[in-house]
Amino acid sequence: MKELIIKKYVCDELIGTHLNDSHYDILVQDNCDLYSEDSFDGTKKDESNIIFKFRKNVFDDKKMNDAYEAFKGAAIITDQRGSAAGQRIERNESDDIVQRDWVSDKHLEIVKAFANYQPTLVDEKPIDVLENINLKYGNNKNEIGNTQSKSVNRGLTWFKNATVDIGWKFEDWENEINGKDFNQLKEESQFILKTKISSTDYANKVMSGVLGSLGRYPRLPFCRQTIYTRENSDKIKKGYPFIQDLAKYFEKLLPNRYNAQLNQSKKVDDSFIIPETPFTTITVNKNFRTAAHRDAGDLSEGFSNLLVLSNDKNYTGGYLVLPEYRVAVDVRPGDLLLINNHDGIHGNTDFSGEIGYERISLVCYFRENMIECGEEKYERLRYDFCHKFLKSKKDHPNWTPNWSGTFPKMWESELWYDYLKENGGEEMLNKYHSDISSSDVNLENFFER
């Protein structure tokens, strides 16, 4: 078995770009361990500096096929994969996956420059500000997602009904800048930011999804199983033996990392853990060439586990590249790659195959914020409180027809304490809110917060 010890090189400028053959010197196709060279001990090889462990042909064909059928449906069209989805491209209505109308970095910088303009001692004119920005971007007419510089705009889009539908074009507004003063441009720029640009951050659309469990999120402040998991529980169970075999290899190859992850998984309700594993979550990608990125949200002291599944059609390429080490790995169905996706930049080379081929990659991990989760019943009550009780409570001061059912300090409110006590019992109230009982809070005090 090959062992590599390689010095890590900084290449953060690659994040968000697609990697290719020029980004690696070594292609790993057989059993191999890669370690990051330690600055004090160049021969060090242990779990503290391990980058990946790769093993060929370790999985049973039947279990792989069962997992393929069980998990492939989790990959859906999504625009929530951030830099992993690659540099943003313009809308093309002929594409199978329609891209969004992106706000370019240059356009956003121009708008913000005038919206936030402060007078200087220099006799500056609006055209001077515009020309300086244009000079920065040169003649590049498609400066969308400019990851070679520090991008000011990672994924904002134009509101179609406030631009295209009414015949408004940024270029027309830009061409009129020279005939206006800073006060007028400041007012107009602030109006553009407020009414014509979506505040939601998007990425390109790709085929990707999640099964297993997810932690709390500001707009979804409750732990829960993913929709695919809830709606396909019997189907998914058929793929669990494959993941359980993976967990055994994880324990054997990286016992310290495994035990650290297992200990954290024991703190989480069993309903949020994939049975007989230390994993809460599996990311499922279908024919998705990931751009250079680092994974976020996984347990830092744990480790990611990467696998590839496919149908019976052939494909080539799709090497996983680690540009910081100039190494790529050819992960094929049946192979196992334990990899430090959390700290290391990684992405795929291009791949192709015969008509109808499917390359399904699985990344199994423990989501770090799952440690915050309460028991399944408690988290379900948090969901019901937001999506059933509050959304129907039209006399609440935050209520609107499209309200998400959340408001500041909601988990310290009398409404929540009373709801939890009524539906979960006083024991549950005291368990999760032992510092404040329902009698300590009244509605008048709540609304003064």
Secondary structure by P-SEA (a helix, b strand, c coil): cbbbbbbbbbcccccccccccccccccccccbbbbccccccccccccccccbbbbcccccaaaaaaaaaaccccccccccccccccccccccccccccccccccaaaaaaaaaaaacccccccccaaaaaaaaaaaacccccccccccccccccbbbccccccccccccaaaaaaacccccaaaaaaaaaaaacccccccccccccccccccccccccccccccccaaaaacaaaaaaaaaaaaaaaaaaaaacaaaaaaaaaaaaacccccccccccccbbbbbccccccbbbbccccccbbbbbbbbbccccccccccccccccbbbbccccbbbbcccccbbbbbcccccccbbbbbbbbbbccccccccccaaaaaaaaaaccccccccccccccccccccccccccccaaaaaaaaacccaaaaaacccccccccccaaaaaac
